Amino acid sequence: MYRDLGKRILDIIISTLAVTLTLPITLITAAAIFIEDGSPVFFRQKRVGKDGKEFVLIKFRSMKTYAKNLPSSMAKDMPLTRVGKIIRRLNIDELPQLINVIKGEMSIVGPRPSLPSQFKLNEMRRENGSISCKPGMTGLAQINAYDGMPEEEKAKYDGEYYENLSFFLDIKIILRTFLYFLKPPPVY
């Protein structure tokens, strides 16, 4: 029951509350991006969603307008704006994904949405069943993440999440995500 209905109700409650509470930050961030580097303010990218269906993920744009569209693991050398460095360090660039959650394309908790070009990761998710979960803003792999985590390990965590999906696991992941945000941000 939670997997089908309860999770969606939790997503709507949390995302609606989060959009309301973060509205001032969202407006300030959008204005700062526009003032520094013009439009667009949002970065849109095709990602793989539930059951392998593609959707358009929304984030605040942190790179210069001329930057290439790359996976985050390859984007380290791409030119970030000054605002982009700050919003990435504080994870503010992720806030627009709350719209994806409200629209039902994403969940608060689930496997992070992959790129269509991440064939190996997408195939491993098909094999372990986690492709049937909505992608999440945070997930089991993210709370256990480290720089350069191999796709095999991400897929292992995604499969573990799929097998054990429950209200209590989602709450645990949300709480551990908040603990992550309380750590001092990395210095670039």
C-alpha positions as CSV (number, residue, x, y, z in Angstrom):
1,M,0.0,0.0,0.0
2,Y,2.8,2.5,0.9
3,R,4.7,1.7,-2.4
4,D,1.6,2.6,-4.5
5,L,-0.3,5.3,-2.6
6,G,1.4,6.3,0.6
7,K,4.7,7.2,-1.0
8,R,2.9,9.6,-3.4
9,I,1.0,11.2,-0.6
10,L,4.3,11.7,1.3
11,D,5.9,13.2,-1.8
12,I,3.1,15.7,-2.3
13,I,3.1,16.8,1.4
14,I,6.9,17.2,1.6
15,S,7.4,18.8,-1.8
16,T,4.5,21.3,-1.3
17,L,5.8,22.2,2.1
18,A,9.4,22.5,0.8
19,V,8.4,24.7,-2.2
20,T,6.6,27.0,0.2
21,L,9.4,27.2,2.7
22,T,12.2,27.6,0.1
23,L,10.4,30.2,-2.0
24,P,12.5,33.1,-0.9
25,I,15.7,31.2,-1.6
26,T,14.4,30.1,-4.9
27,L,13.5,33.7,-6.0
28,I,16.9,35.1,-4.8
29,T,18.8,32.2,-6.6
30,A,16.9,32.8,-9.8
31,A,17.6,36.5,-9.7
32,A,21.3,36.0,-8.9
33,I,21.7,33.5,-11.8
34,F,20.0,35.9,-14.2
35,I,22.0,39.0,-13.0
36,E,25.3,37.1,-13.3
37,D,24.9,35.2,-16.5
38,G,21.5,35.9,-18.1
39,S,18.9,33.4,-19.0
40,P,18.0,30.6,-18.9
41,V,17.9,30.4,-15.1
42,F,17.0,26.7,-15.2
43,F,19.0,23.8,-16.5
44,R,16.8,21.1,-18.2
45,Q,18.1,17.6,-19.0
46,K,16.5,14.4,-20.2
47,R,16.8,11.7,-17.5
48,V,15.6,8.1,-17.1
49,G,12.5,7.8,-14.9
50,K,10.2,5.1,-13.6
51,D,10.1,2.1,-15.9
52,G,12.8,3.6,-18.1
53,K,10.5,6.4,-19.4
54,E,12.4,9.6,-20.0
55,F,11.4,13.0,-18.4
56,V,13.0,16.4,-18.2
57,L,14.8,17.1,-14.9
58,I,14.9,20.7,-13.8
59,K,17.7,22.3,-11.8
60,F,19.1,25.8,-11.3
61,R,21.8,26.5,-13.9
62,S,25.2,26.6,-12.3
63,M,27.4,26.5,-15.4
64,K,28.0,29.2,-17.9
65,T,25.4,29.4,-20.7
66,Y,27.9,27.9,-23.3
67,A,28.8,24.8,-21.2
68,K,28.2,21.4,-22.7
69,N,25.5,19.1,-21.4
70,L,27.5,16.4,-19.5
71,P,26.9,14.0,-16.6
72,S,27.8,15.5,-13.3
73,S,30.7,13.0,-12.9
74,M,32.3,14.6,-16.1
75,A,31.3,18.2,-15.4
76,K,34.1,18.9,-12.8
77,D,36.1,20.8,-15.4
78,M,33.3,22.8,-16.9
79,P,33.1,26.5,-16.1
80,L,30.8,27.3,-13.1
81,T,29.5,30.7,-12.5
82,R,30.2,32.4,-9.2
83,V,26.6,31.9,-8.2
84,G,26.9,28.3,-9.5
85,K,29.7,27.5,-7.2
86,I,27.7,28.6,-4.2
87,I,24.4,26.9,-5.1
88,R,26.2,23.7,-5.9
89,R,28.1,23.8,-2.6
90,L,24.8,24.3,-0.7
91,N,22.8,22.0,-3.0
92,I,20.4,24.8,-3.8
93,D,20.7,23.9,-7.5
94,E,18.5,20.8,-6.7
95,L,15.5,22.8,-5.4
96,P,13.6,23.0,-8.8
97,Q,13.4,19.2,-8.8
98,L,10.6,19.7,-6.3
99,I,8.5,20.6,-9.3
100,N,9.4,17.2,-10.8
101,V,8.2,15.6,-7.6
102,I,4.9,17.5,-7.6
103,K,4.3,16.6,-11.2
104,G,4.8,12.9,-10.3
105,E,8.0,12.4,-12.4
106,M,10.2,12.0,-9.3
107,S,9.9,11.1,-5.7
108,I,11.6,12.7,-2.6
109,V,13.4,9.3,-2.1
110,G,14.5,6.8,-4.8
111,P,17.4,6.1,-7.1
112,R,18.9,9.3,-8.5
113,P,17.7,9.8,-12.1
114,S,20.3,8.6,-14.6
115,L,21.1,9.9,-18.0
116,P,19.9,7.9,-21.0
117,S,23.5,7.5,-22.0
118,Q,24.3,5.7,-18.8
119,F,23.5,2.4,-20.4
120,K,25.3,0.2,-17.9
121,L,23.6,1.8,-14.8
122,N,20.2,1.7,-16.5
123,E,20.7,-2.0,-17.4
124,M,21.7,-2.9,-13.9
125,R,18.6,-1.1,-12.6
126,R,16.5,-3.1,-14.9
127,E,18.1,-6.3,-13.7
128,N,17.6,-5.5,-10.0
129,G,14.1,-4.1,-10.4
130,S,14.9,-0.6,-9.2
131,I,14.0,0.9,-12.6
132,S,10.4,0.4,-11.4
133,C,10.9,3.1,-8.7
134,K,10.4,6.8,-9.4
135,P,13.8,8.5,-9.3
136,G,14.4,10.5,-6.2
137,M,16.0,13.7,-5.0
138,T,17.9,11.6,-2.5
139,G,18.3,7.9,-2.1
140,L,20.1,5.1,-0.4
141,A,23.1,5.4,-2.7
142,Q,23.4,9.2,-2.0
143,I,23.5,8.8,1.8
144,N,26.2,6.2,1.4
145,A,28.0,8.0,-1.4
146,Y,31.6,9.0,-1.9
147,D,33.3,10.7,-4.7
148,G,33.7,8.4,-7.7
149,M,31.3,5.7,-6.5
150,P,31.2,3.0,-9.2
151,E,27.9,2.5,-11.0
152,E,27.9,-1.1,-9.8
153,E,27.8,0.1,-6.2
154,K,25.1,2.7,-7.0
155,A,23.0,0.0,-8.6
156,K,23.5,-2.3,-5.6
157,Y,22.2,0.4,-3.3
158,D,19.3,1.1,-5.7
159,G,18.4,-2.6,-5.8
160,E,18.6,-2.8,-2.0
161,Y,16.2,0.3,-1.8
162,Y,13.8,-1.4,-4.2
163,E,13.7,-4.6,-2.2
164,N,13.2,-2.9,1.2
165,L,11.1,0.1,0.2
166,S,9.0,1.3,3.1
167,F,7.8,4.4,4.9
168,F,10.4,3.9,7.6
169,L,13.3,3.4,5.1
170,D,12.2,6.6,3.3
171,I,12.1,8.6,6.6
172,K,15.5,7.2,7.6
173,I,17.0,8.3,4.2
174,I,15.4,11.8,4.5
175,L,16.8,12.2,8.0
176,R,20.2,11.1,7.0
177,T,20.1,13.5,4.0
178,F,19.4,16.4,6.4
179,L,22.4,15.3,8.5
180,Y,24.5,15.5,5.4
181,F,23.3,19.1,4.8
182,L,24.4,20.0,8.4
183,K,28.0,19.1,7.5
184,P,30.3,22.0,6.5
185,P,30.2,22.3,2.7
186,P,33.3,21.3,0.7
187,V,35.6,24.0,-0.4
188,Y,36.4,24.3,-4.1
